[in-house]
Amino acid sequence: MLGVLPKRYRRSIAALVLGACVVLGLWLGANPDVPILAQAGLTLGLAAGVPLAWLLTHAPRHDTPSVSGEHPPHSPQH
């Protein structure tokens, strides 16, 4: 989604997203109204944060040409 940004900004965004998910997970674990432990909250935060950070910082690859130089099946042949 945000794959067109420079690498430095993508890493910063990934770190912020991962940190926010971990803090949210720890908060859920520490909240007495939610029946989970802090370690389970940390695990849930990491489990949600890692894929979310990856999805945010990687561009879709369906538009890139193949390495072998072949045309993708959906593109017109020249």
C-alpha positions as CSV (number, residue, x, y, z in Angstrom):
1,M,0.0,0.0,0.0
2,L,2.7,2.5,1.0
3,G,5.4,0.7,-1.0
4,V,6.3,3.7,-3.1
5,L,7.8,5.6,-0.1
6,P,11.5,5.6,0.5
7,K,12.8,2.7,2.6
8,R,13.5,4.9,5.7
9,Y,9.8,6.1,5.8
10,R,8.5,2.6,5.3
11,R,10.6,1.3,8.2
12,S,9.4,4.1,10.4
13,I,5.7,3.4,9.5
14,A,6.2,-0.3,10.1
15,A,7.8,0.4,13.5
16,L,4.9,2.7,14.5
17,V,2.3,0.3,13.4
18,L,3.9,-2.7,15.1
19,G,4.5,-0.6,18.3
20,A,0.8,0.6,18.3
21,C,-0.4,-3.0,17.9
22,V,1.8,-4.2,20.7
23,V,0.8,-1.4,23.0
24,L,-2.9,-2.1,22.2
25,G,-2.4,-5.8,23.0
26,L,-0.7,-5.0,26.3
27,W,-3.4,-2.6,27.2
28,L,-6.0,-5.3,26.4
29,G,-4.1,-7.7,28.6
30,A,-3.8,-5.2,31.5
31,N,-7.5,-4.1,31.2
32,P,-9.5,-5.9,34.0
33,D,-12.6,-5.9,31.8
34,V,-11.0,-8.1,29.2
35,P,-10.3,-11.7,30.3
36,I,-6.8,-12.2,28.8
37,L,-3.3,-12.0,30.3
38,A,-0.8,-9.4,29.4
39,Q,1.4,-12.0,27.6
40,A,-1.6,-13.1,25.5
41,G,-2.2,-9.5,24.7
42,L,1.4,-9.0,23.7
43,T,1.2,-12.1,21.5
44,L,-2.1,-10.9,19.9
45,G,-0.5,-7.4,19.3
46,L,2.5,-9.0,17.6
47,A,0.3,-11.4,15.6
48,A,-1.8,-8.5,14.3
49,G,1.0,-5.9,13.9
50,V,3.5,-7.9,11.9
51,P,1.2,-8.7,9.0
52,L,-0.4,-5.3,9.1
53,A,3.0,-3.6,9.0
54,W,4.1,-5.8,6.1
55,L,0.9,-5.1,4.1
56,L,1.2,-1.4,4.7
57,T,4.8,-1.2,3.5
58,H,4.9,-3.5,0.5
59,A,3.5,-2.6,-2.9
60,P,1.5,-5.2,-4.8
61,R,3.7,-7.2,-7.2
62,H,1.1,-8.1,-9.8
63,D,2.2,-5.2,-12.1
64,T,5.9,-6.0,-12.2
65,P,7.3,-7.9,-15.3
66,S,8.7,-11.3,-14.7
67,V,12.5,-11.8,-14.4
68,S,12.7,-14.0,-17.5
69,G,11.4,-11.2,-19.7
70,E,8.2,-13.0,-20.5
71,H,5.0,-11.0,-20.8
72,P,2.4,-11.6,-18.1
73,P,-0.7,-13.5,-19.5
74,H,-2.9,-10.5,-19.2
75,S,-0.7,-8.1,-21.2
76,P,-0.7,-7.7,-24.9
77,Q,2.2,-9.3,-26.8
78,H,4.1,-6.8,-29.1
